[in-house]
Amino acid sequence: KAFFRFLNDPTRFTFPSNDPTVCGDHVMSYGAETTVLKQFIDYDNLASDHLPLYVDVKYKPIKRSKK
């Protein structure tokens, strides 16, 4: 948590897919200014033991000084 920023809502559960009770999937950012445009979980997809988590992100990379 000291270096990464969570971009999804950890109160939205993704595991197990048939009756989600845990947020087992995350989208994180490191080293960029980010804005979350939208996010959702596909509750209709049962192809895995996790539900698909989608996060649309707009980001601006941090400019690093050249040494």
Steps between C-alpha positions, in 0.01 A plus 500: 500500500797732547590491130190387311157659480192281463281615211208265554252502785609226746146477641383350167556126522633281216561157658360239487306571182186308600459691832765772539604578857861620449668764288768273360590711197651846480611760250785710636709794390861586569689807387225676306226753557179305443131572470249216510242563229278202578514156650273199508485130571338264250263295716360314196830332413564169677789377283743513793502471878554881503265759351650731235596841638521792257652840577532776240789725597638825365860548600778751466850354550726670749784687335833377631816705488782359288824443688 
